[in-house]
Each structure stands twice: as C-alpha cells, then as structure tokens.
Amino acid sequence: MRRQDCRELLAQMDERIARLDKAAELAAEAHPQASLLLQQKGVGPITALAFALTIGDVSRFPHSNQVASYLGLIPSEHTSSSKRRLGSITKQGNSFVRMLLVEAAQSVTRFDPKFHKQYVHLCRNKPKAVAKVAAARKLAVRLLLGATHRSELPESRAYREQPAGAPGRRKLDRYVDWALSHPTVRRKEGK
C-alpha cells in the first residue's frame, strides 16, 4: 500500500516537472538573448534563461572579465606589498546562476572537444574544484559573447578563448569589447 502511494506521488511529481520544463523551454525560446544562448551545446533552457535574466543588458559589461566578477566566479585577493594571495571565489552575485554555470560547464565539456581539452589541462594543473570554477568562468564569458550577435564581429579576428597570460589577449579583448559596444558595425560582405 505504501509503495503504491509513493509510486503515484512520483508519477504526479514527474508530470508537474515535465510541465515546468516545457514552460521553461517555451520561455527561453521566446526570450531574445536566451534563444541565442540555447545555440551553445550543453546549455539548456533553464541555464540560458537564468543567465539572460541575471545579466540583463550585456552592454553594461564593457569588458568580458566583468561578467565573471559580477557572478562571483573570480578569486578573492589578499595583497600586501609585493605578496599577492588569491583565495576562494568571491561568491558575489546570484548563487543559483553560479551553480547552473558550473553544472552547464560540465555538460559543455562533453559536447565541445576544445572546451574539453582546456578543462582536462586545467584538471592536471589545478584541483578539480578550481578547474570546475575556471570552466564555469570560461562558459560565462562565452555566453556573454553569445548573448550578442556574433555576426557583428569580423570573421578574421573572431574571439578566441586564450589563457589569461597569452600574448595578444588584452588587444583581442579590447577589440571584442569595442565591437560589442558598437552594434551598428557590420561585417562587409566579400572581404
């Protein structure tokens, strides 16, 4: 008797969850930014919608690193004189979106070979928890760029994810930030 009641309760909960999943999927497809984010493999409707609603207008982030800071995905820093100590992540911002990004980053590593390669490299050099947060930060930057129209960026200098200390990173970030802040710039056809 008790087992039958539990099965009926489970069936009712599955039905409710399916309706809520469908509603989230419809809402994500209706939202202009979230529908762009759904194109990223491994990002589902709940993550896309939560990210789009939390971030809002992407033009308020003049630099891609600011979105990671806004979400609390950067390490805290304790600096004194010439000693620089990095601590755990700051955990500022929305904890639900941060959790969704960490989970989505795990899914993206399964679908995107380049992302997987970078994640495995991070896992070899850092503790797994640090690598997960770093992957979530990369995903947040990728989603920020995905929330804008990628067709506005020239193909010859498209954004590439590079390590923080890579040569040319700052110049590339400045170019991407400039291109994102000027939505009227269009790619010339035939060049």
C-alpha positions as protocol buffer text, in pm:
chain_id: "A"
residue {
  index: 1
  type: MET
  ca { x: 0 y: 0 z: 0 }
}
residue {
  index: 2
  type: ARG
  ca { x: 271 y: 245 z: 97 }
}
residue {
  index: 3
  type: ARG
  ca { x: 477 y: 156 z: -210 }
}
residue {
  index: 4
  type: GLN
  ca { x: 178 y: 222 z: -437 }
}
residue {
  index: 5
  type: ASP
  ca { x: 123 y: 565 z: -275 }
}
residue {
  index: 6
  type: CYS
  ca { x: 486 y: 654 z: -333 }
}
residue {
  index: 7
  type: ARG
  ca { x: 465 y: 549 z: -698 }
}
residue {
  index: 8
  type: GLU
  ca { x: 153 y: 761 z: -751 }
}
residue {
  index: 9
  type: LEU
  ca { x: 321 y: 1057 z: -583 }
}
residue {
  index: 10
  type: LEU
  ca { x: 628 y: 1008 z: -803 }
}
residue {
  index: 11
  type: ALA
  ca { x: 410 y: 998 z: -1116 }
}
residue {
  index: 12
  type: GLN
  ca { x: 237 y: 1322 z: -1012 }
}
residue {
  index: 13
  type: MET
  ca { x: 572 y: 1491 z: -946 }
}
residue {
  index: 14
  type: ASP
  ca { x: 711 y: 1374 z: -1281 }
}
residue {
  index: 15
  type: GLU
  ca { x: 407 y: 1520 z: -1455 }
}
residue {
  index: 16
  type: ARG
  ca { x: 449 y: 1855 z: -1277 }
}
residue {
  index: 17
  type: ILE
  ca { x: 821 y: 1865 z: -1353 }
}
residue {
  index: 18
  type: ALA
  ca { x: 754 y: 1790 z: -1721 }
}
residue {
  index: 19
  type: ARG
  ca { x: 507 y: 2081 z: -1738 }
}
residue {
  index: 20
  type: LEU
  ca { x: 755 y: 2316 z: -1571 }
}
residue {
  index: 21
  type: ASP
  ca { x: 1034 y: 2203 z: -1804 }
}
residue {
  index: 22
  type: LYS
  ca { x: 812 y: 2270 z: -2105 }
}
residue {
  index: 23
  type: ALA
  ca { x: 721 y: 2616 z: -1969 }
}
residue {
  index: 24
  type: ALA
  ca { x: 1090 y: 2697 z: -1913 }
}
residue {
  index: 25
  type: GLU
  ca { x: 1172 y: 2580 z: -2265 }
}
residue {
  index: 26
  type: LEU
  ca { x: 899 y: 2799 z: -2418 }
}
residue {
  index: 27
  type: ALA
  ca { x: 1008 y: 3100 z: -2209 }
}
residue {
  index: 28
  type: ALA
  ca { x: 1372 y: 3054 z: -2314 }
}
residue {
  index: 29
  type: GLU
  ca { x: 1279 y: 3032 z: -2681 }
}
residue {
  index: 30
  type: ALA
  ca { x: 1066 y: 3346 z: -2650 }
}
residue {
  index: 31
  type: HIS
  ca { x: 1342 y: 3550 z: -2482 }
}
residue {
  index: 32
  type: PRO
  ca { x: 1575 y: 3700 z: -2747 }
}
residue {
  index: 33
  type: GLN
  ca { x: 1902 y: 3660 z: -2553 }
}
residue {
  index: 34
  type: ALA
  ca { x: 1816 y: 3319 z: -2408 }
}
residue {
  index: 35
  type: SER
  ca { x: 1731 y: 3184 z: -2753 }
}
residue {
  index: 36
  type: LEU
  ca { x: 2082 y: 3283 z: -2869 }
}
residue {
  index: 37
  type: LEU
  ca { x: 2234 y: 3109 z: -2567 }
}
residue {
  index: 38
  type: LEU
  ca { x: 2050 y: 2787 z: -2644 }
}
residue {
  index: 39
  type: GLN
  ca { x: 2272 y: 2750 z: -2950 }
}
residue {
  index: 40
  type: GLN
  ca { x: 2564 y: 2668 z: -2719 }
}
residue {
  index: 41
  type: LYS
  ca { x: 2587 y: 2290 z: -2687 }
}
residue {
  index: 42
  type: GLY
  ca { x: 2540 y: 2177 z: -2328 }
}
residue {
  index: 43
  type: VAL
  ca { x: 2338 y: 2481 z: -2221 }
}
residue {
  index: 44
  type: GLY
  ca { x: 1974 y: 2407 z: -2152 }
}
residue {
  index: 45
  type: PRO
  ca { x: 1673 y: 2636 z: -2132 }
}
residue {
  index: 46
  type: ILE
  ca { x: 1691 y: 2692 z: -1756 }
}
residue {
  index: 47
  type: THR
  ca { x: 2058 y: 2792 z: -1765 }
}
residue {
  index: 48
  type: ALA
  ca { x: 2009 y: 3013 z: -2070 }
}
residue {
  index: 49
  type: LEU
  ca { x: 1707 y: 3188 z: -1924 }
}
residue {
  index: 50
  type: ALA
  ca { x: 1864 y: 3235 z: -1580 }
}
residue {
  index: 51
  type: PHE
  ca { x: 2184 y: 3374 z: -1732 }
}
residue {
  index: 52
  type: ALA
  ca { x: 2000 y: 3611 z: -1966 }
}
residue {
  index: 53
  type: LEU
  ca { x: 1772 y: 3741 z: -1692 }
}
residue {
  index: 54
  type: THR
  ca { x: 2054 y: 3783 z: -1440 }
}
residue {
  index: 55
  type: ILE
  ca { x: 2291 y: 3957 z: -1680 }
}
residue {
  index: 56
  type: GLY
  ca { x: 2025 y: 4171 z: -1847 }
}
residue {
  index: 57
  type: ASP
  ca { x: 2168 y: 4424 z: -2090 }
}
residue {
  index: 58
  type: VAL
  ca { x: 2511 y: 4298 z: -2199 }
}
residue {
  index: 59
  type: SER
  ca { x: 2631 y: 4647 z: -2287 }
}
residue {
  index: 60
  type: ARG
  ca { x: 2669 y: 4726 z: -1916 }
}
residue {
  index: 61
  type: PHE
  ca { x: 2973 y: 4496 z: -1911 }
}
residue {
  index: 62
  type: PRO
  ca { x: 3240 y: 4685 z: -2106 }
}
residue {
  index: 63
  type: HIS
  ca { x: 3490 y: 4403 z: -2051 }
}
residue {
  index: 64
  type: SER
  ca { x: 3427 y: 4029 z: -2062 }
}
residue {
  index: 65
  type: ASN
  ca { x: 3602 y: 3972 z: -1727 }
}
residue {
  index: 66
  type: GLN
  ca { x: 3347 y: 4191 z: -1553 }
}
residue {
  index: 67
  type: VAL
  ca { x: 3072 y: 3934 z: -1604 }
}
residue {
  index: 68
  type: ALA
  ca { x: 3279 y: 3676 z: -1415 }
}
residue {
  index: 69
  type: SER
  ca { x: 3328 y: 3927 z: -1136 }
}
residue {
  index: 70
  type: TYR
  ca { x: 2956 y: 4010 z: -1134 }
}
residue {
  index: 71
  type: LEU
  ca { x: 2871 y: 3641 z: -1094 }
}
residue {
  index: 72
  type: GLY
  ca { x: 3134 y: 3583 z: -825 }
}
residue {
  index: 73
  type: LEU
  ca { x: 3348 y: 3345 z: -1031 }
}
residue {
  index: 74
  type: ILE
  ca { x: 3679 y: 3520 z: -962 }
}
residue {
  index: 75
  type: PRO
  ca { x: 3911 y: 3452 z: -668 }
}
residue {
  index: 76
  type: SER
  ca { x: 3927 y: 3688 z: -374 }
}
residue {
  index: 77
  type: GLU
  ca { x: 4257 y: 3866 z: -341 }
}
residue {
  index: 78
  type: HIS
  ca { x: 4461 y: 3948 z: -33 }
}
residue {
  index: 79
  type: THR
  ca { x: 4753 y: 4166 z: -140 }
}
residue {
  index: 80
  type: SER
  ca { x: 5017 y: 4319 z: 77 }
}
residue {
  index: 81
  type: SER
  ca { x: 5320 y: 4496 z: -63 }
}
residue {
  index: 82
  type: SER
  ca { x: 5477 y: 4255 z: -312 }
}
residue {
  index: 83
  type: LYS
  ca { x: 5286 y: 3945 z: -195 }
}
residue {
  index: 84
  type: ARG
  ca { x: 4971 y: 3856 z: -381 }
}
residue {
  index: 85
  type: ARG
  ca { x: 4750 y: 3583 z: -237 }
}
residue {
  index: 86
  type: LEU
  ca { x: 4445 y: 3455 z: -417 }
}
residue {
  index: 87
  type: GLY
  ca { x: 4174 y: 3292 z: -210 }
}
residue {
  index: 88
  type: SER
  ca { x: 3848 y: 3117 z: -281 }
}
residue {
  index: 89
  type: ILE
  ca { x: 3590 y: 3263 z: -518 }
}
residue {
  index: 90
  type: THR
  ca { x: 3413 y: 3576 z: -400 }
}
residue {
  index: 91
  type: LYS
  ca { x: 3063 y: 3427 z: -433 }
}
residue {
  index: 92
  type: GLN
  ca { x: 2912 y: 3764 z: -512 }
}
residue {
  index: 93
  type: GLY
  ca { x: 2607 y: 3771 z: -730 }
}
residue {
  index: 94
  type: ASN
  ca { x: 2342 y: 3510 z: -786 }
}
residue {
  index: 95
  type: SER
  ca { x: 2439 y: 3174 z: -637 }
}
residue {
  index: 96
  type: PHE
  ca { x: 2176 y: 2989 z: -843 }
}
residue {
  index: 97
  type: VAL
  ca { x: 2323 y: 3113 z: -1172 }
}
residue {
  index: 98
  type: ARG
  ca { x: 2672 y: 3031 z: -1047 }
}
residue {
  index: 99
  type: MET
  ca { x: 2561 y: 2675 z: -969 }
}
residue {
  index: 100
  type: LEU
  ca { x: 2392 y: 2643 z: -1310 }
}
residue {
  index: 101
  type: LEU
  ca { x: 2707 y: 2762 z: -1487 }
}
residue {
  index: 102
  type: VAL
  ca { x: 2924 y: 2508 z: -1305 }
}
residue {
  index: 103
  type: GLU
  ca { x: 2682 y: 2230 z: -1399 }
}
residue {
  index: 104
  type: ALA
  ca { x: 2650 y: 2353 z: -1758 }
}
residue {
  index: 105
  type: ALA
  ca { x: 3028 y: 2372 z: -1791 }
}
residue {
  index: 106
  type: GLN
  ca { x: 3042 y: 2001 z: -1709 }
}
residue {
  index: 107
  type: SER
  ca { x: 2794 y: 1934 z: -1991 }
}
residue {
  index: 108
  type: VAL
  ca { x: 2980 y: 2157 z: -2236 }
}
residue {
  index: 109
  type: THR
  ca { x: 3300 y: 1959 z: -2174 }
}
residue {
  index: 110
  type: ARG
  ca { x: 3121 y: 1650 z: -2307 }
}
residue {
  index: 111
  type: PHE
  ca { x: 2998 y: 1819 z: -2626 }
}
residue {
  index: 112
  type: ASP
  ca { x: 3278 y: 2059 z: -2720 }
}
residue {
  index: 113
  type: PRO
  ca { x: 3620 y: 1896 z: -2783 }
}
residue {
  index: 114
  type: LYS
  ca { x: 3813 y: 2224 z: -2750 }
}
residue {
  index: 115
  type: PHE
  ca { x: 3643 y: 2308 z: -2421 }
}
residue {
  index: 116
  type: HIS
  ca { x: 3708 y: 1951 z: -2301 }
}
residue {
  index: 117
  type: LYS
  ca { x: 4078 y: 1979 z: -2385 }
}
residue {
  index: 118
  type: GLN
  ca { x: 4112 y: 2303 z: -2188 }
}
residue {
  index: 119
  type: TYR
  ca { x: 3921 y: 2154 z: -1894 }
}
residue {
  index: 120
  type: VAL
  ca { x: 4141 y: 1841 z: -1885 }
}
residue {
  index: 121
  type: HIS
  ca { x: 4450 y: 2063 z: -1895 }
}
residue {
  index: 122
  type: LEU
  ca { x: 4316 y: 2263 z: -1601 }
}
residue {
  index: 123
  type: CYS
  ca { x: 4240 y: 1944 z: -1408 }
}
residue {
  index: 124
  type: ARG
  ca { x: 4601 y: 1831 z: -1446 }
}
residue {
  index: 125
  type: ASN
  ca { x: 4740 y: 2156 z: -1308 }
}
residue {
  index: 126
  type: LYS
  ca { x: 4479 y: 2257 z: -1051 }
}
residue {
  index: 127
  type: PRO
  ca { x: 4245 y: 2089 z: -804 }
}
residue {
  index: 128
  type: LYS
  ca { x: 3923 y: 1967 z: -965 }
}
residue {
  index: 129
  type: ALA
  ca { x: 3705 y: 2223 z: -783 }
}
residue {
  index: 130
  type: VAL
  ca { x: 3923 y: 2507 z: -911 }
}
residue {
  index: 131
  type: ALA
  ca { x: 3907 y: 2364 z: -1263 }
}
residue {
  index: 132
  type: LYS
  ca { x: 3527 y: 2348 z: -1247 }
}
residue {
  index: 133
  type: VAL
  ca { x: 3502 y: 2714 z: -1147 }
}
residue {
  index: 134
  type: ALA
  ca { x: 3751 y: 2812 z: -1420 }
}
residue {
  index: 135
  type: ALA
  ca { x: 3542 y: 2621 z: -1675 }
}
residue {
  index: 136
  type: ALA
  ca { x: 3228 y: 2797 z: -1548 }
}
residue {
  index: 137
  type: ARG
  ca { x: 3406 y: 3132 z: -1588 }
}
residue {
  index: 138
  type: LYS
  ca { x: 3502 y: 3046 z: -1947 }
}
residue {
  index: 139
  type: LEU
  ca { x: 3145 y: 2943 z: -2015 }
}
residue {
  index: 140
  type: ALA
  ca { x: 3013 y: 3269 z: -1867 }
}
residue {
  index: 141
  type: VAL
  ca { x: 3239 y: 3470 z: -2099 }
}
residue {
  index: 142
  type: ARG
  ca { x: 3133 y: 3253 z: -2393 }
}
residue {
  index: 143
  type: LEU
  ca { x: 2766 y: 3302 z: -2306 }
}
residue {
  index: 144
  type: LEU
  ca { x: 2816 y: 3678 z: -2271 }
}
residue {
  index: 145
  type: LEU
  ca { x: 2956 y: 3686 z: -2622 }
}
residue {
  index: 146
  type: GLY
  ca { x: 2678 y: 3453 z: -2735 }
}
residue {
  index: 147
  type: ALA
  ca { x: 2414 y: 3687 z: -2593 }
}
residue {
  index: 148
  type: THR
  ca { x: 2524 y: 3943 z: -2851 }
}
residue {
  index: 149
  type: HIS
  ca { x: 2506 y: 3890 z: -3222 }
}
residue {
  index: 150
  type: ARG
  ca { x: 2825 y: 3711 z: -3324 }
}
residue {
  index: 151
  type: SER
  ca { x: 2771 y: 3804 z: -3687 }
}
residue {
  index: 152
  type: GLU
  ca { x: 2868 y: 4161 z: -3599 }
}
residue {
  index: 153
  type: LEU
  ca { x: 3226 y: 4054 z: -3531 }
}
residue {
  index: 154
  type: PRO
  ca { x: 3456 y: 4023 z: -3832 }
}
residue {
  index: 155
  type: GLU
  ca { x: 3546 y: 3660 z: -3900 }
}
residue {
  index: 156
  type: SER
  ca { x: 3917 y: 3733 z: -3945 }
}
residue {
  index: 157
  type: ARG
  ca { x: 3953 y: 3845 z: -3581 }
}
residue {
  index: 158
  type: ALA
  ca { x: 3685 y: 3637 z: -3412 }
}
residue {
  index: 159
  type: TYR
  ca { x: 3710 y: 3593 z: -3037 }
}
residue {
  index: 160
  type: ARG
  ca { x: 3929 y: 3305 z: -2928 }
}
residue {
  index: 161
  type: GLU
  ca { x: 3944 y: 3182 z: -2573 }
}
residue {
  index: 162
  type: GLN
  ca { x: 4302 y: 3210 z: -2461 }
}
residue {
  index: 163
  type: PRO
  ca { x: 4471 y: 3169 z: -2126 }
}
residue {
  index: 164
  type: ALA
  ca { x: 4487 y: 3487 z: -1920 }
}
residue {
  index: 165
  type: GLY
  ca { x: 4859 y: 3542 z: -1978 }
}
residue {
  index: 166
  type: ALA
  ca { x: 4861 y: 3466 z: -2350 }
}
residue {
  index: 167
  type: PRO
  ca { x: 5028 y: 3723 z: -2577 }
}
residue {
  index: 168
  type: GLY
  ca { x: 4780 y: 3945 z: -2754 }
}
residue {
  index: 169
  type: ARG
  ca { x: 4498 y: 3866 z: -2512 }
}
residue {
  index: 170
  type: ARG
  ca { x: 4446 y: 4225 z: -2398 }
}
residue {
  index: 171
  type: LYS
  ca { x: 4446 y: 4361 z: -2753 }
}
residue {
  index: 172
  type: LEU
  ca { x: 4195 y: 4097 z: -2859 }
}
residue {
  index: 173
  type: ASP
  ca { x: 3974 y: 4167 z: -2556 }
}
residue {
  index: 174
  type: ARG
  ca { x: 3981 y: 4539 z: -2633 }
}
residue {
  index: 175
  type: TYR
  ca { x: 3879 y: 4471 z: -2991 }
}
residue {
  index: 176
  type: VAL
  ca { x: 3595 y: 4239 z: -2889 }
}
residue {
  index: 177
  type: ASP
  ca { x: 3476 y: 4486 z: -2626 }
}
residue {
  index: 178
  type: TRP
  ca { x: 3482 y: 4769 z: -2879 }
}
residue {
  index: 179
  type: ALA
  ca { x: 3293 y: 4558 z: -3135 }
}
residue {
  index: 180
  type: LEU
  ca { x: 3032 y: 4461 z: -2877 }
}
residue {
  index: 181
  type: SER
  ca { x: 2982 y: 4822 z: -2770 }
}
residue {
  index: 182
  type: HIS
  ca { x: 2922 y: 4934 z: -3131 }
}
residue {
  index: 183
  type: PRO
  ca { x: 2626 y: 4726 z: -3252 }
}
residue {
  index: 184
  type: THR
  ca { x: 2598 y: 4929 z: -3572 }
}
residue {
  index: 185
  type: VAL
  ca { x: 2928 y: 4791 z: -3703 }
}
residue {
  index: 186
  type: ARG
  ca { x: 2851 y: 4533 z: -3969 }
}
residue {
  index: 187
  type: ARG
  ca { x: 3076 y: 4286 z: -4142 }
}
residue {
  index: 188
  type: LYS
  ca { x: 3148 y: 4385 z: -4503 }
}
residue {
  index: 189
  type: GLU
  ca { x: 3047 y: 4112 z: -4742 }
}
residue {
  index: 190
  type: GLY
  ca { x: 3313 y: 3983 z: -4980 }
}
residue {
  index: 191
  type: LYS
  ca { x: 3615 y: 4086 z: -4772 }
}
